[in-house]
Amino acid sequence: MKIKYSSDVDILLIELRDGTPADSIDIKEGVILHLDGEGLPLEIEILDASKLAMLKEISILTPMEMAISK
């Protein structure tokens, strides 16, 4: 899984797995689920992300950091 934020366009992209998007579903306004050719989720795209969450408050722990914090 990869999480990317583009401040230029204020989009948060959560890549769940590799693949080529073939379709998408609007989950709610500004939240898009991209699907592969088999209809399986590939990524979640959040438009105007800074309006939904304070990006500074989001923390991401790597597996190593999680092991240390236990």
N, C-alpha and C positions, 0 to 999 in steps of 0.2 A: 504494500500500500504506500502511496506517495501523496503528500499534501502540498499543494502549491498555491501561493497567493500572488496575484499580479496587482500591484498598487496602481499601475497605469490605467487599468480598466475596472479595478475594484471587484475582482472575481476570485473566489476561493474554489479550487478544483481538488476534489478528493478522488484520486485514482485507486480503484479497488483492485484492479488487475489489468494486465496488458491485453490489448485487443483493439480492433477497429470499430468505432461506433457505427451502427447501422440504423438506429432509431432512437428516439428520445421521448420521454414522458414529462410533462410539466406536473410536478408533485404539488406545488403551490406556486403562487406568484414569486418569481425569482429563484426557484429551486428546480433544477432540471436533472432528471436521471437519464443517463445515456446507456443504451443497451447494445449488445453485440447482435450478430445475425441470428442467434438462437434465442434472443430475448432475455439473456442473462445480464445483470448489472455490470457495467464497466467503470463508470465514474459518476460522481455527483458534482454538479456545477452550481455554485451559489453566486448569484448576481447581487451587486451592491452589498457585498459581504460586510463591509465596515458598519453598515446600518443595522445588521442583525446581531453582531457580536463585537465585543472589544477584542480585536485581534491580539493585543498585548496580553490578554487574560488567557488565551489559548496556549496550553503547553503540550508539547509532544515529547514523549519519552522513548528513547531507543530501547531495544531489548536489554542492552547492557545497563542502562540507567535504571530500568525497572528492577533488575536483579540486585543492584546496589541498594536501592531504596527499601528493599524488603527486610 
